[in-house]
Amino acid sequence: MEWQAPAIVLEARPHGEGGAIVELLTEEHGRHAGLAHGGASRAQAGLWQRGNLVEARWTGRQAEHLGALRGEMVHPTAALALDERLTLALLNAACALALDALPEREPQPRVFSGLLALMAGLGRGAPALLADYVRYEALLLESLGFALDLSACAVTGSRDDLTHVSPRTGRAVSRAAAEPYRDRLLPLPLFLQGGQDERDPAEWLKGLALTGHFLARDLFGGRHRPVPAARSRLVDRVANLIPGAPA
């Protein structure tokens, strides 16, 4: 059994004498692991960094086996994030979510494309990507059967002036309909409606609170697992960008 494809490195952990178990995300093969012989060596350590885009080749005697993995660097994504803490936090959170949420070996073309676009844009820095990161989390929810419905107000059917989301149904609510229940609803950031404020940390935080609620309740809570800690670290870094927030 054998395949070769572009892949995003999600994680590499040491295994045996200098080897590494590497978890990848590919378009056709989904989340897929393999044993990289020498993967923990100096020669290969830079290749298997989280977020890197590699050309991967997997071989195994049978499809269900762990198999052997080799790779060549296509884009050194991890190196673009090392000097900026918020960018590195975004990279780690995005990869950790895919690693923990996606089932093994199921095709994930949309999630792969969404994560690839995030990783390709890391050179621009996190402030240019936080809104896209929230969209990536919404895409992950949708791909796994927990889509948000932000197209119209759940109460009135109106498509205008949508300001909140029901934490129970994941459906949007208009300003007028939300007013009596504002304290029980989740704020809907403008950028998820095609509006502006894509570089406003307060709007990013709204978006992270929105997707985070459904990640915790539906995606991870349904399996009695916590949301990855890497995501919490990203939320903390975003919160610290808002004036008055604790350092």
C-alpha positions, 0 to 999 in steps of 0.5 A, a space after each residue: 500500500 502506498 500514497 504520495 500527497 501534499 500534507 500539513 504536519 499536525 504533530 510529531 512525537 519521538 518514537 524509539 531510537 531517533 524515530 517519530 510518529 508523525 500526524 499529517 492532514 491530507 486532502 484525500 487521506 484525511 488525518 493520517 499517521 506514519 513512522 518517520 525513521 530518523 524523524 527526531 534526528 537533527 537532519 529531519 527535526 526541521 521537516 516535521 515541525 507543526 504547520 509545515 507543508 510537506 510532500 509526504 510519501 506513506 507506505 505500508 504492507 496493509 492499509 490499516 498499518 501505521 506504515 513508514 513515512 518520508 517527506 520533503 519540505 514544500 513550505 517551512 510554515 513553522 519558521 514563519 511563526 517562531 518570532 511572534 507569539 500570537 502567530 505561533 499560538 494561532 498555528 498551534 491552535 489550528 493544528 491541535 484542533 485538527 489533530 484532536 477533532 478529525 477522525 482518522 483516515 477520512 477525506 477532509 478536502 475542505 478542512 485541508 484547504 482551510 488549514 492550508 490557507 491559514 498556514 500559507 498566510 502566516 507570514 502576514 502575521 496573526 492580526 491579518 489572520 484571526 478572522 480567518 482563523 475563526 472562520 476555520 473553526 466554524 468550517 471545522 464544526 460544519 465539516 463534522 456535523 455541527 454547522 452554525 446557521 448565520 443566514 437569517 434570524 431564527 425568530 423573525 426570518 430576517 436577514 438584516 441586523 443579525 447581532 447574536 447567536 442562540 447558544 442552544 441551536 447555533 442560529 442567528 438572532 436579529 437585534 430586535 429579537 435578541 433584546 429581551 434575551 441578550 444576556 443569554 445569547 452569544 454576540 455575533 462578530 461583524 466579520 462572520 456576516 461579511 462586515 468589517 472589523 476584521 482587525 479588531 481584537 474585541 471582534 476576534 474575541 467574540 468570534 472565538 467565544 462563539 465557536 468555542 462554545 460549540 467546540 466545547 459542547 458539541 465537538 469535544 463535549 460529546 466525546 467527553 474530552 476537553 478542547 485542546 489547551 493550545 486553543 485556550 492559550 490563543 484566546 488568552 493572547 487575544 484577550 491580552 490585546 484588548 485595552 484594560 485586559 490583564 497582562 
